[in-house]
């Protein structure tokens, strides 16, 4: 009898334990999602979704992005569609946008929402440099991305026709227009009103349909780690470009005017950071080569005392390199300002030319301090040089040695040829001044 009671107690504990383990968390994770859709955002979203499947009931992403890489966008949308927790993509705050790749993320989410004053769309593929893809390739890429957009919208029961126009016609919609056209599900100005609106909604997850129950919830804000924030910042196209160019300039300045290794060390760090940022982007190594070659040519022009022709070619190389530094063989949804790059090229090139000219001018200037300044001055022999002796030069007595080993008598004038430690190397001079 005791044994039966013991077994029955164990079964009760196991049943209670399994029931407790099966209870769903009431945590709603709210995650700010800003910046370029790239490898950093991809890594971050995968980590968040994995954590949410273990600790949260639902994830709300506060989205604000100008677009990004097709490869990263595709991987993120795949992760969202395979998620076992509801994913809400909320374009927030007012003034935010879900442009280009961001529109795909909204379409992929289980619930799509926008805050008043936000916008979505303009998802036509472009080169990473901001230009249009060539006609034949562009048509193939556009058709492929349009099909992907239709598929995402259809799966979530949204307006496929309007969603497709975001790709084919670069259609952009306000929050109110997107809701009216059936592209999004809700408009919400704050997270509380958003959660109240979605309460009771049925969503289709990877492992089946679920009815959202948000009668009792706890909000947990999840911030991007500082490490990923830094990586996201330096992987922006304009920042990575500036770091690379500034780093190259700094290293060249260190070579032209060595001392302290401050510029060289700083330049090396900036080049490494820029290279890391560029590695996370569709990089064209021909662009990098042209950038480096352009700067090297400008330096050579300064060293050889050219008249600026080489510098003109160097500046042209910088411009061409900057235009092709980012490639997108498959078409991307990433844009950056060519005006910014053009302005940066002009400012950096002008600064480099002026600074390098000042350095070279200083290097060619005659030394006016220290023992080296004595070179070229005249002095009077006060103790015969046989071949060593003493002279009076520049108001001081110096040990001296004749340049060719000959003897120079007292009271004769000499000219300083060079300085060897504290010994002046001199030769006879007809000048009678000190």
DATABEL-V896192 format. One record per residue. N is the residue number from 1. SS is DSSP state (a for helix, b for strand, c for the rest). BURIAL is b if it has 16 or more other ideal C-beta (glycine too) atoms within 10 Angstrom, else e. Layout:
n:N ss:SS burial:BURIAL
n:N ss:SS burial:BURIAL
This chain:
n:1 ss:c burial:e
n:2 ss:a burial:e
n:3 ss:a burial:e
n:4 ss:a burial:e
n:5 ss:a burial:e
n:6 ss:a burial:e
n:7 ss:a burial:e
n:8 ss:a burial:e
n:9 ss:a burial:e
n:10 ss:a burial:e
n:11 ss:a burial:e
n:12 ss:a burial:e
n:13 ss:a burial:e
n:14 ss:a burial:e
n:15 ss:a burial:e
n:16 ss:a burial:e
n:17 ss:a burial:e
n:18 ss:a burial:e
n:19 ss:a burial:e
n:20 ss:a burial:e
n:21 ss:a burial:e
n:22 ss:a burial:e
n:23 ss:c burial:e
n:24 ss:c burial:e
n:25 ss:c burial:b
n:26 ss:c burial:e
n:27 ss:b burial:e
n:28 ss:b burial:b
n:29 ss:b burial:b
n:30 ss:b burial:b
n:31 ss:b burial:b
n:32 ss:b burial:b
n:33 ss:b burial:b
n:34 ss:b burial:e
n:35 ss:c burial:b
n:36 ss:c burial:b
n:37 ss:b burial:b
n:38 ss:c burial:b
n:39 ss:a burial:b
n:40 ss:a burial:b
n:41 ss:a burial:b
n:42 ss:a burial:b
n:43 ss:a burial:b
n:44 ss:a burial:b
n:45 ss:a burial:b
n:46 ss:a burial:e
n:47 ss:a burial:e
n:48 ss:a burial:b
n:49 ss:a burial:b
n:50 ss:a burial:e
n:51 ss:a burial:e
n:52 ss:a burial:b
n:53 ss:a burial:e
n:54 ss:a burial:e
n:55 ss:a burial:e
n:56 ss:c burial:b
n:57 ss:c burial:b
n:58 ss:b burial:b
n:59 ss:b burial:b
n:60 ss:b burial:b
n:61 ss:b burial:b
n:62 ss:b burial:b
n:63 ss:b burial:b
n:64 ss:b burial:b
n:65 ss:b burial:b
n:66 ss:c burial:b
n:67 ss:c burial:b
n:68 ss:b burial:b
n:69 ss:c burial:b
n:70 ss:a burial:b
n:71 ss:a burial:b
n:72 ss:a burial:b
n:73 ss:a burial:b
n:74 ss:a burial:b
n:75 ss:a burial:b
n:76 ss:a burial:b
n:77 ss:a burial:b
n:78 ss:a burial:e
n:79 ss:a burial:b
n:80 ss:a burial:b
n:81 ss:a burial:b
n:82 ss:c burial:e
n:83 ss:c burial:b
n:84 ss:c burial:e
n:85 ss:c burial:b
n:86 ss:b burial:b
n:87 ss:b burial:b
n:88 ss:b burial:b
n:89 ss:b burial:b
n:90 ss:b burial:b
n:91 ss:b burial:b
n:92 ss:c burial:b
n:93 ss:c burial:e
n:94 ss:c burial:e
n:95 ss:c burial:e
n:96 ss:c burial:b
n:97 ss:b burial:b
n:98 ss:b burial:b
n:99 ss:b burial:b
n:100 ss:c burial:b
n:101 ss:a burial:b
n:102 ss:a burial:b
n:103 ss:a burial:b
n:104 ss:a burial:b
n:105 ss:a burial:b
n:106 ss:a burial:b
n:107 ss:a burial:b
n:108 ss:a burial:b
n:109 ss:c burial:b
n:110 ss:c burial:b
n:111 ss:b burial:b
n:112 ss:b burial:b
n:113 ss:b burial:b
n:114 ss:b burial:b
n:115 ss:c burial:b
n:116 ss:c burial:e
n:117 ss:c burial:e
n:118 ss:c burial:b
n:119 ss:b burial:b
n:120 ss:b burial:b
n:121 ss:b burial:b
n:122 ss:c burial:b
n:123 ss:c burial:b
n:124 ss:c burial:b
n:125 ss:c burial:b
n:126 ss:b burial:b
n:127 ss:c burial:b
n:128 ss:c burial:b
n:129 ss:c burial:b
n:130 ss:c burial:b
n:131 ss:c burial:e
n:132 ss:c burial:e
n:133 ss:c burial:b
n:134 ss:c burial:e
n:135 ss:a burial:e
n:136 ss:a burial:e
n:137 ss:a burial:e
n:138 ss:a burial:b
n:139 ss:a burial:e
n:140 ss:a burial:e
n:141 ss:a burial:b
n:142 ss:a burial:b
n:143 ss:a burial:e
n:144 ss:a burial:e
n:145 ss:a burial:b
n:146 ss:a burial:b
n:147 ss:a burial:e
n:148 ss:a burial:b
n:149 ss:a burial:b
n:150 ss:a burial:b
n:151 ss:a burial:b
n:152 ss:a burial:b
n:153 ss:a burial:b
n:154 ss:a burial:e
n:155 ss:a burial:e
n:156 ss:c burial:b
n:157 ss:c burial:e
n:158 ss:c burial:b
n:159 ss:c burial:b
n:160 ss:a burial:b
n:161 ss:a burial:e
n:162 ss:a burial:b
n:163 ss:a burial:b
n:164 ss:a burial:b
n:165 ss:a burial:b
n:166 ss:a burial:b
n:167 ss:a burial:b
n:168 ss:a burial:e
n:169 ss:c burial:e
n:170 ss:c burial:e
n:171 ss:c burial:b
n:172 ss:b burial:b
n:173 ss:b burial:b
n:174 ss:b burial:b
n:175 ss:a burial:b
n:176 ss:a burial:e
n:177 ss:a burial:b
n:178 ss:a burial:b
n:179 ss:a burial:b
n:180 ss:a burial:e
n:181 ss:c burial:b
n:182 ss:c burial:e
n:183 ss:c burial:b
n:184 ss:c burial:b
n:185 ss:c burial:b
n:186 ss:b burial:b
n:187 ss:b burial:b
n:188 ss:c burial:b
n:189 ss:c burial:e
n:190 ss:c burial:e
n:191 ss:a burial:b
n:192 ss:a burial:e
n:193 ss:a burial:e
n:194 ss:a burial:b
n:195 ss:a burial:b
n:196 ss:a burial:e
n:197 ss:a burial:b
n:198 ss:a burial:b
n:199 ss:c burial:e
n:200 ss:c burial:e
n:201 ss:c burial:e
n:202 ss:b burial:e
n:203 ss:b burial:b
n:204 ss:b burial:e
n:205 ss:b burial:e
n:206 ss:c burial:e
n:207 ss:c burial:e
n:208 ss:b burial:e
n:209 ss:b burial:e
n:210 ss:b burial:b
n:211 ss:b burial:e
n:212 ss:c burial:b
n:213 ss:c burial:e
n:214 ss:c burial:b
n:215 ss:c burial:e
n:216 ss:c burial:e
n:217 ss:c burial:b
n:218 ss:b burial:e
n:219 ss:b burial:e
n:220 ss:b burial:e
n:221 ss:b burial:e
n:222 ss:b burial:b
n:223 ss:c burial:e
n:224 ss:c burial:b
n:225 ss:c burial:e
n:226 ss:a burial:e
n:227 ss:a burial:e
n:228 ss:a burial:b
n:229 ss:a burial:e
n:230 ss:a burial:e
n:231 ss:a burial:b
n:232 ss:a burial:b
n:233 ss:a burial:e
n:234 ss:a burial:b
n:235 ss:c burial:b
n:236 ss:c burial:b
n:237 ss:a burial:b
n:238 ss:a burial:e
n:239 ss:a burial:b
n:240 ss:a burial:b
n:241 ss:a burial:b
n:242 ss:a burial:b
n:243 ss:a burial:b
n:244 ss:a burial:b
n:245 ss:a burial:b
n:246 ss:a burial:b
n:247 ss:a burial:b
n:248 ss:a burial:b
n:249 ss:a burial:b
n:250 ss:a burial:b
n:251 ss:a burial:b
n:252 ss:a burial:b
n:253 ss:a burial:b
n:254 ss:a burial:b
n:255 ss:a burial:e
n:256 ss:a burial:b
n:257 ss:c burial:b
n:258 ss:c burial:e
n:259 ss:c burial:e
n:260 ss:c burial:e
n:261 ss:c burial:e
n:262 ss:a burial:e
n:263 ss:a burial:b
n:264 ss:a burial:b
n:265 ss:a burial:e
n:266 ss:a burial:b
n:267 ss:a burial:b
n:268 ss:a burial:e
n:269 ss:a burial:e
n:270 ss:a burial:b
n:271 ss:a burial:b
n:272 ss:a burial:e
n:273 ss:a burial:b
n:274 ss:a burial:b
n:275 ss:a burial:b
n:276 ss:a burial:e
n:277 ss:a burial:b
n:278 ss:a burial:b
n:279 ss:a burial:e
n:280 ss:c burial:b
n:281 ss:c burial:b
n:282 ss:c burial:b
n:283 ss:b burial:b
n:284 ss:c burial:b
n:285 ss:a burial:e
n:286 ss:a burial:e
n:287 ss:a burial:b
n:288 ss:a burial:b
n:289 ss:a burial:e
n:290 ss:a burial:b
n:291 ss:a burial:b
n:292 ss:a burial:b
n:293 ss:a burial:b
n:294 ss:a burial:b
n:295 ss:a burial:b
n:296 ss:a burial:e
n:297 ss:a burial:b
n:298 ss:a burial:b
n:299 ss:a burial:b
n:300 ss:a burial:e
n:301 ss:a burial:b
n:302 ss:a burial:b
n:303 ss:a burial:e
n:304 ss:c burial:e
n:305 ss:c burial:e
n:306 ss:c burial:e
n:307 ss:c burial:e
n:308 ss:c burial:e
n:309 ss:a burial:e
n:310 ss:a burial:b
n:311 ss:a burial:b
n:312 ss:a burial:e
n:313 ss:a burial:e
n:314 ss:a burial:b
n:315 ss:a burial:b
n:316 ss:a burial:e
n:317 ss:a burial:b
n:318 ss:a burial:b
n:319 ss:a burial:b
n:320 ss:a burial:b
n:321 ss:a burial:b
n:322 ss:a burial:b
n:323 ss:a burial:b
n:324 ss:a burial:b
n:325 ss:c burial:b
n:326 ss:b burial:b
n:327 ss:c burial:b
n:328 ss:c burial:b
n:329 ss:c burial:e
n:330 ss:c burial:b
n:331 ss:c burial:b
n:332 ss:b burial:b
n:333 ss:b burial:b
n:334 ss:c burial:b
n:335 ss:c burial:b
n:336 ss:c burial:b
n:337 ss:c burial:e
n:338 ss:a burial:e
n:339 ss:a burial:e
n:340 ss:a burial:e
n:341 ss:a burial:b
n:342 ss:a burial:e
n:343 ss:a burial:e
n:344 ss:a burial:b
n:345 ss:a burial:b
n:346 ss:a burial:e
n:347 ss:a burial:e
n:348 ss:a burial:b
n:349 ss:a burial:b
n:350 ss:a burial:e
n:351 ss:a burial:e
n:352 ss:a burial:b
n:353 ss:a burial:b
n:354 ss:a burial:e
n:355 ss:a burial:e
n:356 ss:a burial:b
n:357 ss:a burial:e
n:358 ss:a burial:e
n:359 ss:a burial:e
n:360 ss:a burial:b
n:361 ss:a burial:e
n:362 ss:a burial:e
n:363 ss:a burial:e
n:364 ss:a burial:e
n:365 ss:c burial:e
n:366 ss:c burial:e
n:367 ss:c burial:e
n:368 ss:c burial:e
n:369 ss:c burial:e
n:370 ss:c burial:e
n:371 ss:a burial:b
n:372 ss:a burial:e
n:373 ss:a burial:e
n:374 ss:a burial:b
n:375 ss:c burial:e
n:376 ss:c burial:e
n:377 ss:c burial:b
n:378 ss:b burial:b
n:379 ss:b burial:b
n:380 ss:b burial:b
n:381 ss:b burial:b
n:382 ss:b burial:e
n:383 ss:b burial:e
n:384 ss:c burial:e
n:385 ss:b burial:b
n:386 ss:c burial:e
n:387 ss:c burial:b
n:388 ss:b burial:e
n:389 ss:b burial:b
n:390 ss:b burial:b
n:391 ss:b burial:b
n:392 ss:b burial:e
n:393 ss:b burial:b
n:394 ss:c burial:e
n:395 ss:c burial:e
n:396 ss:b burial:e
n:397 ss:b burial:e
n:398 ss:b burial:b
n:399 ss:b burial:e
n:400 ss:b burial:b
n:401 ss:b burial:b
n:402 ss:b burial:b
n:403 ss:c burial:b
n:404 ss:c burial:e
n:405 ss:c burial:e
n:406 ss:c burial:e
n:407 ss:c burial:e
n:408 ss:b burial:b
n:409 ss:c burial:e
n:410 ss:c burial:e
n:411 ss:c burial:e
n:412 ss:c burial:b
n:413 ss:b burial:b
n:414 ss:b burial:b
n:415 ss:b burial:b
n:416 ss:b burial:b
n:417 ss:b burial:b
n:418 ss:b burial:e
n:419 ss:b burial:b
n:420 ss:b burial:e
n:421 ss:c burial:e
n:422 ss:c burial:e
n:423 ss:b burial:e
n:424 ss:b burial:b
n:425 ss:b burial:b
n:426 ss:b burial:b
n:427 ss:b burial:e
n:428 ss:b burial:b
n:429 ss:c burial:b
n:430 ss:c burial:e
n:431 ss:c burial:e
n:432 ss:c burial:e
n:433 ss:c burial:e
n:434 ss:c burial:e
